[in-house]
Amino acid sequence: MKYIAKLTSVIVVATFSTVALAQSVDVKDAWARSTVQGQKATGAFMKLTAKEGAKLVGGSSPAAGVVEVHEMKMEGDVMKMRAVPGGLDLPAGKAVELKPGGYHVMLMDLKAPLMKDSTVPLTLVFKDAKGVESKVELKVPVSTVAPGPAMQMDHSQHKM
Ligand SMILES: [Cu+2]
């Protein structure tokens, strides 16, 4: 119950788009896919721009037992996903998009379903070229499809 109270108070702070507290990596358009009862894993998606270049090496969330950086790839005609070895490269100044069907932040061992229109706290861990770690704390909006300008629904479902 304590956890829920905490969540409610931070929602007030979070604005419509995700607010990143660190300056080194810019996070835009973050969202996490909602889950149903019994579902143990889901993905979080966003656009990341590292001004000086960095790597997304991991994350954590009070809502999930395990957070990993994943990629999806077609192998033959099977879609497979796996942890990105060594982390996801973020070239300096270039926006890298994490999206359904591609790179994503995988939330596993979920403690409760992620309800549509709620938010999930997510901490991303980055490493710069010198190997120095930095963290970005997010309140990621939970949605069934990628939120976006106008009606992008058809497109986002296509990409799955
Ligand atoms: Cu995954």
Residues whose N, C-alpha, C, O or C-beta is under 5 A from the ligand:
A	BS01	CU	H70 M81 M106
